[in-house]
Amino acid sequence: MKPIYILNGPNLNRLGKREPDIYGLITLSEVEQMCRDAAGERPVEFHQSNSEERLIEWVHEAIDEGAGIIINPAAFTFTSIALLDALKMFKGPIIEFHISNVHRRESIYHRSYVSMTATTVMAGLGAQGYPMAVQALESLIAREMR
């Protein structure tokens, strides 16, 4: 069974400490455990990097190895054409995930490059939304296999 890739961008390693009024108190390690629990038997490749280059390398790995991608690109959502180009090569389902509702925030957060290729977008569910994204991705993978 191919793994799902859960990729997290810059500053998400600071979950639980960074702007708790926006991002809550759940840490990234707690998010990882929730995702692994939600995935059940499905293998999970869970990564975080503050480096655009590293995120792109994991997308390339997912192109060859993965069944689906959940990506919270954080600030790279709004700046990275290179990340968009990498994601466009992935043939499986992609969920763009954001902890906050980016559309209720400042206008700089309203234009996502990643949305141009994502199968779906989930935003505003808090860190507790990650397991929902895993379940949604499993459903999308199953649909594609029919």
C-alpha positions as CSV (number, residue, x, y, z in Angstrom):
1,M,0.0,0.0,0.0
2,K,1.4,3.4,-1.0
3,P,1.8,6.0,1.7
4,I,0.1,9.3,2.0
5,Y,2.4,12.3,2.3
6,I,1.5,15.0,4.8
7,L,3.7,18.0,4.2
8,N,3.9,21.1,6.3
9,G,5.6,24.3,5.4
10,P,7.4,27.1,7.3
11,N,6.7,27.9,10.9
12,L,4.4,24.9,11.5
13,N,7.1,23.5,13.7
14,R,6.1,26.3,16.1
15,L,2.5,25.0,16.5
16,G,1.3,25.2,20.1
17,K,3.5,28.3,20.7
18,R,3.0,30.5,17.6
19,E,-0.1,32.7,17.7
20,P,-2.3,30.4,19.7
21,D,-5.3,32.6,19.1
22,I,-5.1,31.7,15.4
23,Y,-3.4,28.2,15.4
24,G,-4.4,26.8,18.8
25,L,-2.3,24.9,21.3
26,I,-1.9,21.6,19.6
27,T,1.8,20.8,18.7
28,L,3.0,19.4,15.4
29,S,4.0,16.2,17.0
30,E,0.4,15.9,18.3
31,V,-0.9,16.6,14.8
32,E,1.4,13.8,13.4
33,Q,0.0,11.3,15.9
34,M,-3.6,12.3,15.1
35,C,-2.8,11.8,11.4
36,R,-1.2,8.4,11.9
37,D,-4.2,7.3,14.0
38,A,-6.6,8.5,11.3
39,A,-4.7,6.7,8.6
40,G,-5.0,3.3,10.3
41,E,-3.1,0.7,8.1
42,R,-2.1,3.3,5.5
43,P,1.6,4.3,5.8
44,V,2.2,8.0,6.4
45,E,5.2,10.1,5.4
46,F,4.8,13.1,7.7
47,H,7.2,16.0,7.2
48,Q,7.7,19.7,8.1
49,S,10.3,22.1,6.7
50,N,11.0,25.8,6.7
51,S,12.7,25.2,3.4
52,E,10.9,25.5,0.1
53,E,13.6,23.3,-1.5
54,R,12.9,20.5,1.0
55,L,9.2,20.6,0.5
56,I,9.6,20.3,-3.3
57,E,12.0,17.3,-2.8
58,W,9.2,15.6,-0.7
59,V,6.7,16.3,-3.5
60,H,9.1,14.7,-6.0
61,E,9.3,11.7,-3.7
62,A,5.5,11.5,-3.5
63,I,5.3,11.6,-7.3
64,D,7.2,8.3,-7.3
65,E,6.0,6.7,-4.1
66,G,2.8,8.3,-2.8
67,A,-0.9,7.6,-3.1
68,G,-2.0,11.2,-2.1
69,I,-0.7,14.4,-0.6
70,I,-2.0,16.6,2.2
71,I,-0.1,19.8,2.1
72,N,-0.1,22.8,4.4
73,P,2.3,25.0,2.5
74,A,1.9,27.9,5.0
75,A,3.5,31.0,3.6
76,F,4.6,29.2,0.4
77,T,0.9,28.9,-0.5
78,F,1.0,32.5,-1.6
79,T,4.5,32.8,-3.0
80,S,5.8,29.6,-4.5
81,I,5.4,28.9,-8.2
82,A,8.1,26.3,-7.8
83,L,6.0,24.4,-5.3
84,L,3.0,24.7,-7.7
85,D,5.0,23.3,-10.6
86,A,6.1,20.3,-8.5
87,L,2.6,19.6,-7.3
88,K,1.3,19.7,-10.9
89,M,3.4,16.6,-11.7
90,F,1.6,14.6,-9.0
91,K,-1.1,12.4,-10.5
92,G,-3.0,11.5,-7.3
93,P,-5.3,13.6,-5.2
94,I,-3.9,16.6,-3.4
95,I,-5.6,18.4,-0.4
96,E,-4.4,21.9,0.3
97,F,-4.9,22.3,4.1
98,H,-4.9,25.4,6.3
99,I,-5.4,25.5,10.0
100,S,-7.0,28.9,9.9
101,N,-9.6,30.2,7.4
102,V,-7.3,32.1,5.2
103,H,-10.2,33.9,3.6
104,R,-11.1,35.6,6.9
105,R,-7.6,37.0,7.2
106,E,-5.7,39.8,5.5
107,S,-5.9,40.0,1.7
108,I,-2.3,38.8,1.2
109,Y,-3.6,35.3,2.3
110,H,-6.4,35.2,-0.3
111,R,-4.5,34.1,-3.4
112,S,-3.2,30.5,-3.3
113,Y,-0.9,29.2,-6.0
114,V,-1.4,25.7,-4.6
115,S,-5.2,25.9,-5.2
116,M,-4.5,26.0,-8.9
117,T,-3.6,22.3,-8.8
118,A,-5.1,20.9,-5.5
119,T,-8.0,18.5,-5.8
120,T,-9.7,20.2,-2.9
121,V,-9.0,22.8,-0.2
122,M,-9.7,22.5,3.5
123,A,-9.4,25.6,5.7
124,G,-10.5,26.9,9.1
125,L,-10.9,23.6,10.9
126,G,-8.0,24.1,13.3
127,A,-5.3,21.6,13.8
128,Q,-8.1,19.1,14.6
129,G,-8.9,19.2,10.9
130,Y,-5.8,17.2,9.9
131,P,-7.4,13.8,10.7
132,M,-10.5,14.9,8.7
133,A,-8.1,15.7,5.8
134,V,-6.6,12.2,6.1
135,Q,-10.1,10.6,5.9
136,A,-11.0,12.8,3.0
137,L,-7.8,11.9,1.2
138,E,-8.5,8.2,1.7
139,S,-11.9,8.7,0.1
140,L,-10.4,10.5,-2.9
141,I,-7.8,7.8,-3.3
142,A,-10.5,5.1,-3.2
143,R,-12.6,7.0,-5.8
144,E,-9.6,7.2,-8.1
145,M,-9.0,3.5,-7.9
146,R,-12.5,2.6,-9.1
